[in-house]
Amino acid sequence: MAGSIAASAFFPGSPALPPPPKSALGERPDSLDVRGMAAKQASSSSAVRASRTRAHAAVPKVNGGGGKSALADAEHDTMSSAAQPRTFYNQLPDWSMLLAAITTIFLAAEKQWTLLDWKPKRPDMLVDTLGFGTIVHDGVMFRQNFSIRSYEIGADRTASIETLMNHLQETALNHVKVVGLLGDGFGSTPEMSKRNLFWVVSQMQAIIERYPCWGDTVEVNTWVGAHGKNGMRRDWHIRDSVTGHTVLKATSKWVMMNKLTRKLARIPDEVRTEIVPFFSEYAATEDQDHRKFPKLPEHDRATSAKYVRTGLTPRWADLDINQHVNNVKYIGWILESAPISILENHELASIVLDYKRECGRNSVLQSHTTVHTDCADEPGETTLHCEHLLSLESGPTIVKARTMWRPKGAKSQETVALSW
């Protein structure tokens, strides 16, 4: 009796009651609490307390002061899982951590890229990525870069002579455009356009030291100068933009033609005033080939052979805006009559062109080539010299040309680009 009184002092309440009877399934009735009173809401509280008890039993003991926090975290997780139902959305992974990792990687890569020393070592080897070209050396020289495209190479996997000559023509026109002298004609200045004048090339010489390959970038420099009283001279220097080695050197002479009469004309004083400020005295080639063009031999000789190609006609695409055949097209027609053995075993080392008259779209031409063989110093190698004639089938001469060929694989005299 004394023990019961003492126990009741510490645990007040009703005396202990016998456990309530179980239901048929072996569970306590939901309508009774520990005191035998009807309380349906207490069942949920009992379930929460039971889950807390199981969570405490599942969490291992932790030595030190972290035991309580571990138990609190476990209890918080248990409460969260008990309060929120398990859905498909709750089971998805945490994408924010993955996005944070990807962002960190990209930021680190960008930082490393900006620290790379990507700039060229020499300022004169900067690549004109947009291809617009720039004016250099006190405004008297124009510079533009070209990337050799896949459709600009030939069977030798190198740029063709037509490709290089097109680069010369493109830089010449862009030079006039950039300095503000391009009128409404093809390379004509504003004063030339008023007088229906345009430039035509009369002579051209090119020395090719090497042929660039697909993907190479070449730097083309061009400038103009006076030639006599009624002519202009334009020079080019092409070099590899990476190594600086010379690819091609060329010089040309230009005269004026009237668009209406198709006759040569003098340079008016107004036009001379426009172009003289851009003249330069520097020459790309020291000595131009001034040898006279000999007549084609009437009979074959032991050291020469003659080849003819007839029925050549210009296409609509071969005409420029001045309604005559582009001068680069003449080179292709000249080489049409060259024997295939030369094209397969040799490469063009130099070419001299003497333009006699223009060619219209209704013209029918024929190409003549005479091959002369000269022995070279090295045994087993020969250098070929060819004389070319492109004429109308009716007789008048369009272009005379002279070419020199070296064996493929032979080392040309290397010329390092000049330091401007």
Secondary structure in CASP SS format (residue, H / E / C, confidence):
PFRMAT SS
TARGET T0000
AUTHOR 0000-0000-0000
METHOD secondary structure of the structure
MODEL  1
M C 1.00
A H 1.00
G H 1.00
S H 1.00
I H 1.00
A H 1.00
A H 1.00
S H 1.00
A H 1.00
F H 1.00
F C 1.00
P C 1.00
G C 1.00
S C 1.00
P C 1.00
A C 1.00
L C 1.00
P C 1.00
P C 1.00
P C 1.00
P C 1.00
K C 1.00
S C 1.00
A C 1.00
L C 1.00
G C 1.00
E C 1.00
R C 1.00
P C 1.00
D C 1.00
S C 1.00
L C 1.00
D C 1.00
V C 1.00
R C 1.00
G C 1.00
M C 1.00
A C 1.00
A C 1.00
K C 1.00
Q C 1.00
A H 1.00
S H 1.00
S H 1.00
S H 1.00
S H 1.00
A H 1.00
V H 1.00
R H 1.00
A H 1.00
S H 1.00
R H 1.00
T H 1.00
R H 1.00
A H 1.00
H H 1.00
A H 1.00
A H 1.00
V C 1.00
P C 1.00
K C 1.00
V C 1.00
N C 1.00
G H 1.00
G H 1.00
G H 1.00
G H 1.00
K H 1.00
S H 1.00
A H 1.00
L H 1.00
A H 1.00
D H 1.00
A H 1.00
E H 1.00
H H 1.00
D H 1.00
T H 1.00
M H 1.00
S H 1.00
S H 1.00
A H 1.00
A H 1.00
Q C 1.00
P C 1.00
R C 1.00
T C 1.00
F C 1.00
Y C 1.00
N C 1.00
Q C 1.00
L C 1.00
P C 1.00
D C 1.00
W H 1.00
S H 1.00
M H 1.00
L H 1.00
L H 1.00
A H 1.00
A H 1.00
I H 1.00
T H 1.00
T H 1.00
I H 1.00
F H 1.00
L H 1.00
A H 1.00
A H 1.00
E H 1.00
K H 1.00
Q H 1.00
W H 1.00
T H 1.00
L H 1.00
L C 1.00
D C 1.00
W C 1.00
K C 1.00
P C 1.00
K C 1.00
R C 1.00
P H 1.00
D H 1.00
M H 1.00
L C 1.00
V C 1.00
D C 1.00
T C 1.00
L C 1.00
G C 1.00
F C 1.00
G C 1.00
T E 1.00
I E 1.00
V E 1.00
H C 1.00
D C 1.00
G C 1.00
V C 1.00
M E 1.00
F E 1.00
R E 1.00
Q E 1.00
N E 1.00
F E 1.00
S E 1.00
I C 1.00
R C 1.00
S H 1.00
Y H 1.00
E H 1.00
I E 1.00
G C 1.00
A C 1.00
D C 1.00
R C 1.00
T E 1.00
A E 1.00
S C 1.00
I H 1.00
E H 1.00
T H 1.00
L H 1.00
M H 1.00
N H 1.00
H H 1.00
L H 1.00
Q H 1.00
E H 1.00
T H 1.00
A H 1.00
L H 1.00
N H 1.00
H H 1.00
V H 1.00
K H 1.00
V H 1.00
V C 1.00
G C 1.00
L C 1.00
L C 1.00
G C 1.00
D C 1.00
G C 1.00
F C 1.00
G C 1.00
S C 1.00
T C 1.00
P H 1.00
E H 1.00
M H 1.00
S H 1.00
K H 1.00
R C 1.00
N C 1.00
L E 1.00
F E 1.00
W E 1.00
V E 1.00
V E 1.00
S E 1.00
Q E 1.00
M E 1.00
Q E 1.00
A E 1.00
I E 1.00
I E 1.00
E C 1.00
R C 1.00
Y C 1.00
P C 1.00
C E 1.00
W C 1.00
G C 1.00
D C 1.00
T E 1.00
V E 1.00
E E 1.00
V E 1.00
N E 1.00
T E 1.00
W E 1.00
V E 1.00
G E 1.00
A E 1.00
H E 1.00
G C 1.00
K C 1.00
N C 1.00
G E 1.00
M E 1.00
R E 1.00
R E 1.00
D E 1.00
W E 1.00
H E 1.00
I E 1.00
R E 1.00
D E 1.00
S C 1.00
V C 1.00
T C 1.00
G C 1.00
H E 1.00
T E 1.00
V E 1.00
L E 1.00
K E 1.00
A E 1.00
T E 1.00
S E 1.00
K E 1.00
W E 1.00
V E 1.00
M E 1.00
M E 1.00
N E 1.00
K C 1.00
L C 1.00
T C 1.00
R C 1.00
K C 1.00
L E 1.00
A E 1.00
R C 1.00
I C 1.00
P C 1.00
D H 1.00
E H 1.00
V H 1.00
R H 1.00
T H 1.00
E H 1.00
I H 1.00
V H 1.00
P H 1.00
F H 1.00
F E 1.00
S C 1.00
E C 1.00
Y C 1.00
A C 1.00
A C 1.00
T C 1.00
E C 1.00
D C 1.00
Q C 1.00
D C 1.00
H C 1.00
R C 1.00
K C 1.00
F C 1.00
P C 1.00
K C 1.00
L C 1.00
P C 1.00
E C 1.00
H C 1.00
D C 1.00
R E 1.00
A C 1.00
T C 1.00
S E 1.00
A E 1.00
K E 1.00
Y E 1.00
V E 1.00
R E 1.00
T E 1.00
G E 1.00
L E 1.00
T C 1.00
P C 1.00
R C 1.00
W H 1.00
A H 1.00
D H 1.00
L E 1.00
D C 1.00
I C 1.00
N C 1.00
Q C 1.00
H C 1.00
V E 1.00
N C 1.00
N H 1.00
V H 1.00
K H 1.00
Y H 1.00
I H 1.00
G H 1.00
W H 1.00
I H 1.00
L H 1.00
E H 1.00
S C 1.00
A C 1.00
P C 1.00
I H 1.00
S H 1.00
I H 1.00
L H 1.00
E H 1.00
N H 1.00
H E 1.00
E E 1.00
L E 1.00
A E 1.00
S E 1.00
I E 1.00
V E 1.00
L E 1.00
D E 1.00
Y E 1.00
K C 1.00
R C 1.00
E C 1.00
C C 1.00
G C 1.00
R C 1.00
N C 1.00
S C 1.00
V C 1.00
L E 1.00
Q E 1.00
S E 1.00
H E 1.00
T E 1.00
T E 1.00
V E 1.00
H E 1.00
T E 1.00
D E 1.00
C E 1.00
A C 1.00
D C 1.00
E C 1.00
P C 1.00
G C 1.00
E C 1.00
T E 1.00
T E 1.00
L E 1.00
H E 1.00
C E 1.00
E E 1.00
H E 1.00
L E 1.00
L E 1.00
S E 1.00
L E 1.00
E C 1.00
S C 1.00
G C 1.00
P C 1.00
T E 1.00
I E 1.00
V E 1.00
K E 1.00
A E 1.00
R E 1.00
T E 1.00
M E 1.00
W E 1.00
R E 1.00
P E 1.00
K C 1.00
G C 1.00
A C 1.00
K C 1.00
S C 1.00
Q C 1.00
E C 1.00
T C 1.00
V E 1.00
A C 1.00
L C 1.00
S C 1.00
W C 1.00
END
